[in-house]
Amino acid sequence: MKKAILTLSDGTTFHCQSFGFEGPTTGEVVFCTAMTGYPESLTDPSYAGQLLVMTYPLAGNYGVPPREYWESERIHASALIVADYSEEYAHWNAVESLGDWLKREQVAGITGVDTRALTKLLRERGVMMGRIEIEGSENASPKAETEGDYGSINWVERVSCKDIIRYNEGAGKKVVLVDCGVKANIIRSLVKRNLEVIRVPWNFDYTTMDFDGLFLANGPGDPDKCVEAVEILKRQMAQSKKPICGICMGNQLLAKAAGATIYKLKYGHRSHNQPVRLVGTNRCFITPQNHGYAVDASTLGNDWEELFVNMNDGSNEGIRHRTNAWFSAQFHPEACSGPTDTEFMFDRFMEAL
């Protein structure tokens, strides 16, 4: 393995080794506390432009599964940072090693990092930009494009589909899925409930289309950059009471359409173990999450209320309209990877159609 250096924007450096693509890479450094699921996380479009730190020390021991198990068609994270990379892997469903996959996808991977110290630093100072440099390598990764502020880029525009894509045509009710960076398991969850899914780009005007319900997908970056998506959603809500459900970025876009404001979390929620409470009850759920921004629930209009709250920091985890079937979750009920405690959100949406 070649020597590598991770340099944070505050000047902190970590000396390590490269096991992925050998080229300089930049991005926002974030950490995830999940113990498993690196293939799903790496292919989750919500990680676009980010250097992903896994707090669980071991990575690569179960290799990489076939493409049909990924959450999108490629790796979206700019790099993977781990404490201990396992060169040998063993799993019945693995087709290649994690290192070979990263090299083929031209994504940096570094090991030998004190991820505990790095995570503590990010918790204390907040997420920040970072740069990975590999000894003797000058060919930059295609993903090394985040030289400035991560929040200045419209990441949703970069990962959203460019054309309409249809799934399960001719099935039951029709659902328009606004692709802000949708995970594959959201589509699977809708299709397995016998719904016809019409996937549209993030800024596509669907207000004149024939459909039964609207689904707002997850996605990366700052929701304040998605002005067009919010304006289209406002028009839809003004002209129709058709059911609307949102996940992650979808929660934030729905909240913005409702008049609320968004703020950036210090270090975000990226894990499989975030506890959320259903407002008005003592029912709690363990949820998988991946987001760096949150809804300021105090800015919601009188027609709206919180649906879920985070039990760790009190931040918003979902909203709902008081009379219409419009609701959302900041967490990922479709999981992949993570617990499936809240998959009932898809059933609630289907019942409302």
C-alpha positions in Angstrom: 0.0 0.0 0.0 1.2 3.5 -0.8 1.5 6.1 1.9 -1.4 8.6 2.1 -2.2 11.8 4.0 -5.6 13.1 5.0 -5.6 16.9 5.7 -8.6 18.6 7.2 -9.4 22.3 6.6 -8.4 23.1 10.1 -4.8 21.9 9.4 -5.1 18.5 11.2 -3.3 15.7 9.4 -3.6 11.9 9.5 -0.9 9.7 8.0 -2.2 6.5 6.6 -2.1 4.1 3.6 -4.1 3.8 0.4 -6.1 0.7 -0.6 -8.3 2.3 -3.2 -7.9 4.6 -6.2 -4.5 6.3 -6.0 -5.1 10.0 -6.7 -5.8 13.2 -4.7 -9.4 13.6 -3.6 -11.3 16.3 -1.8 -14.7 16.5 -0.1 -16.6 17.1 3.1 -15.4 14.7 5.9 -18.3 13.0 7.7 -18.6 10.0 10.0 -21.0 7.1 10.1 -21.4 4.8 13.2 -23.0 1.9 11.4 -21.2 -1.5 12.0 -22.1 -2.9 8.6 -23.4 -1.7 5.2 -20.5 -0.1 3.5 -21.6 -1.2 0.0 -25.0 0.4 0.6 -23.6 3.6 2.1 -21.0 4.0 -0.7 -23.7 3.7 -3.4 -26.2 5.9 -1.5 -26.4 9.2 -3.6 -26.8 11.1 -0.3 -23.0 10.7 0.3 -22.1 12.5 -3.0 -19.1 14.8 -2.4 -18.2 13.4 1.0 -15.3 11.5 2.5 -17.0 8.8 4.5 -15.4 7.9 7.8 -16.5 4.5 9.2 -16.3 4.5 13.0 -16.5 0.7 13.2 -12.8 -0.2 12.8 -13.0 -3.2 10.4 -14.1 -2.8 6.8 -13.8 -5.1 3.7 -14.2 -8.4 5.5 -17.3 -9.4 3.6 -16.3 -8.0 0.2 -18.7 -6.4 -2.2 -22.0 -7.9 -3.4 -23.3 -7.9 -7.0 -24.7 -4.7 -8.5 -28.4 -5.7 -7.8 -27.7 -5.2 -4.1 -26.3 -1.7 -4.5 -28.4 1.4 -3.7 -27.6 3.1 -7.1 -25.6 2.3 -10.2 -22.3 3.5 -8.8 -20.3 4.7 -5.8 -21.2 8.3 -5.0 -19.0 8.9 -1.9 -15.7 10.6 -2.8 -13.7 8.4 -0.5 -13.8 5.8 2.3 -11.8 6.2 5.5 -11.3 3.2 7.8 -9.1 2.2 10.7 -8.4 -1.4 9.5 -9.0 -2.6 5.9 -9.4 -6.4 5.5 -7.6 -7.5 2.3 -9.1 -11.0 2.7 -12.9 -11.3 2.5 -15.3 -14.1 2.9 -19.1 -14.0 2.1 -21.3 -16.3 0.0 -22.6 -13.3 -2.0 -19.3 -11.4 -2.5 -18.0 -10.9 -6.1 -14.9 -8.8 -5.4 -12.8 -7.1 -2.7 -13.6 -3.7 -1.4 -10.2 -2.4 -2.5 -10.6 -3.7 -6.1 -14.1 -2.1 -6.2 -12.9 1.3 -5.1 -10.1 1.2 -7.7 -12.4 0.2 -10.5 -14.8 3.0 -9.5 -11.9 5.4 -9.1 -12.7 6.2 -5.5 -10.1 6.8 -2.8 -9.8 4.4 0.1 -7.4 4.9 3.1 -6.7 2.8 6.1 -4.6 3.0 9.2 -6.5 6.2 10.3 -7.2 6.7 14.0 -10.9 7.0 13.2 -11.8 7.4 16.9 -9.7 10.6 17.1 -11.0 11.8 13.8 -14.6 11.2 14.9 -14.1 13.0 18.2 -12.6 16.0 16.3 -15.6 16.1 13.9 -18.0 15.9 16.9 -16.2 18.8 18.7 -15.6 21.1 15.7 -18.2 19.9 13.2 -17.8 18.4 9.8 -15.2 20.1 7.6 -13.6 19.9 4.2 -10.7 17.4 3.8 -8.2 16.3 1.2 -6.6 13.0 0.6 -3.2 12.8 -1.2 -1.4 9.6 -2.2 2.4 9.4 -2.3 3.7 9.6 -5.9 0.2 10.0 -7.5 -0.9 13.1 -9.3 -3.9 11.8 -11.3 -6.9 13.2 -9.5 -10.0 11.1 -8.9 -13.0 12.2 -11.1 -14.8 12.8 -7.7 -12.1 15.3 -6.5 -14.1 18.3 -7.5 -15.2 19.7 -4.2 -12.4 22.3 -3.7 -14.6 24.9 -2.2 -17.4 24.8 0.3 -19.5 21.6 0.1 -22.7 23.6 0.7 -22.1 25.8 -2.3 -22.9 23.0 -4.7 -26.3 21.7 -5.8 -25.6 18.0 -5.3 -29.2 17.0 -6.0 -28.8 18.3 -9.6 -25.7 16.2 -10.0 -27.2 12.8 -8.9 -30.8 13.1 -10.1 -31.9 11.2 -13.2 -32.1 13.3 -16.3 -35.1 11.6 -17.9 -38.4 10.0 -16.8 -38.0 6.3 -15.8 -41.0 4.0 -15.3 -41.2 0.9 -13.1 -43.9 -1.7 -12.8 -45.9 -0.2 -15.6 -49.6 -1.1 -15.7 -49.7 -2.1 -12.0 -51.9 -0.5 -9.4 -51.9 3.2 -8.3 -49.5 5.6 -10.0 -46.9 7.3 -7.9 -44.6 10.1 -9.1 -41.2 9.7 -7.5 -39.2 13.0 -7.4 -35.6 11.8 -7.7 -33.3 14.0 -5.5 -30.8 11.1 -5.3 -33.2 8.2 -4.6 -31.9 4.9 -3.1 -32.8 1.8 -4.9 -34.6 0.3 -2.0 -37.2 3.1 -2.0 -38.1 2.1 -5.5 -38.1 -1.6 -4.5 -40.4 -0.8 -1.5 -42.9 1.0 -3.7 -42.9 -1.6 -6.5 -43.4 -4.6 -4.1 -46.6 -2.9 -2.9 -47.8 -3.2 -6.5 -47.5 0.5 -7.3 -46.6 2.0 -10.7 -43.6 4.3 -10.1 -42.9 7.2 -12.4 -39.4 8.5 -11.5 -38.8 12.1 -12.6 -35.8 14.5 -12.3 -35.6 16.7 -9.2 -36.8 19.9 -11.1 -39.4 18.3 -13.4 -42.9 19.9 -13.4 -45.2 17.0 -12.6 -48.2 19.1 -11.7 -50.1 18.4 -15.0 -49.4 14.6 -14.9 -51.9 11.9 -14.1 -50.9 10.2 -10.8 -52.4 9.1 -7.5 -49.7 10.2 -5.1 -46.4 12.0 -4.9 -43.2 10.6 -3.3 -40.2 12.9 -2.5 -36.9 11.0 -2.3 -33.7 11.4 -0.3 -30.7 13.2 -1.7 -27.4 14.9 -0.9 -26.5 18.4 0.1 -28.3 21.6 1.1 -32.1 21.6 0.4 -31.9 25.4 0.0 -30.3 24.8 -3.3 -33.4 23.0 -4.6 -35.5 26.1 -5.2 -37.2 24.8 -8.4 -38.3 21.5 -6.6 -39.9 23.5 -3.8 -41.7 25.9 -6.1 -43.2 22.9 -8.1 -44.2 21.2 -4.9 -45.9 24.4 -3.7 -48.0 24.5 -6.9 -48.9 20.8 -6.5 -50.1 21.4 -2.9 -52.1 24.5 -3.9 -54.0 22.7 -6.6 -54.4 19.2 -5.2 -54.8 17.2 -1.9 -53.3 14.1 -3.4 -51.1 12.1 -0.8 -47.5 13.2 -0.4 -44.8 11.3 1.4 -41.1 12.4 1.7 -38.0 10.7 3.0 -34.8 12.5 4.2 -34.3 15.3 1.7 -38.0 14.8 0.9 -38.8 15.8 4.5 -36.9 19.0 4.1 -38.4 19.9 0.8 -41.9 19.3 2.1 -41.1 21.5 5.1 -39.7 24.3 2.9 -42.9 24.1 0.8 -44.8 24.5 4.1 -42.9 27.6 4.9 -40.3 26.2 7.3 -36.5 26.9 7.3 -33.6 24.5 7.3 -30.3 24.6 9.2 -27.1 22.5 9.0 -26.4 20.1 11.8 -23.0 20.3 13.4 -22.0 16.7 12.4 -25.2 15.2 11.1 -26.9 11.9 11.7 -25.3 9.0 9.9 -25.9 5.7 11.6 -28.2 2.7 12.1 -29.2 3.5 15.6 -30.9 6.9 15.8 -33.9 6.7 18.3 -37.0 8.7 17.2 -40.3 9.1 19.0 -43.7 9.3 17.4 -45.0 12.7 18.6 -48.0 12.4 21.0 -47.0 8.9 22.1 -44.2 7.1 24.0 -43.5 4.9 21.0 -39.9 4.9 19.9 -38.2 3.4 16.9 -34.6 2.7 16.0 -33.8 4.2 12.6 -31.1 4.3 9.9 -30.2 7.9 8.9 -28.0 9.8 6.6 -28.3 13.6 6.6 -26.5 16.7 7.5 -29.4 19.2 7.5 -32.5 19.4 9.6 -35.9 21.2 9.7 -36.5 24.0 12.2 -39.8 22.7 13.5 -40.6 26.0 15.2 -40.9 27.7 11.8 -43.7 25.3 10.5 -47.0 26.9 9.7 -50.2 26.4 11.8 -51.5 23.7 9.4 -48.4 21.5 10.1 -47.0 19.7 13.1 -44.1 17.4 13.9 -44.5 13.7 13.3 -41.3 12.4 14.8 -38.5 13.8 17.0 -35.0 12.7 17.6 -34.5 11.4 21.1 -30.8 12.3 21.2 -30.8 15.9 20.2 -34.5 16.9 19.9 -34.2 17.7 16.2 -37.1 17.1 13.8 -37.5 13.7 12.3 -40.7 14.1 10.3 -43.7 16.4 9.7 -47.4 16.0 8.8 -50.2 18.2 7.6 -53.1 18.4 10.1 -55.8 17.6 7.6 -54.3 16.4 4.3 -52.4 13.1 3.8 -49.0 14.9 3.5 -46.3 13.5 5.8 -42.6 12.7 5.8 -39.7 11.2 7.7 -36.2 12.5 8.1 -34.9 8.9 8.6 -34.9 6.0 6.1 -37.8 3.6 6.6 -36.6 1.5 3.7 -33.3 1.0 5.5 -30.7 -0.9 3.3 -28.7 -1.0 5.3 -30.1 -0.8 8.8 -33.2 -1.7 10.8 -36.6 -1.8 9.2 -38.7 -0.8 12.3 -40.4 2.0 10.4 -41.2 0.4 7.0 -44.8 1.0 7.9 -44.4 4.5 6.5 -44.8 3.0 3.0 -48.0 1.2 4.1 -49.4 4.5 5.4 -48.6 6.1 2.1 -50.3 3.3 0.2 -53.4 3.4 2.4 -53.7 7.1 1.7 -53.7 6.7 -2.1 
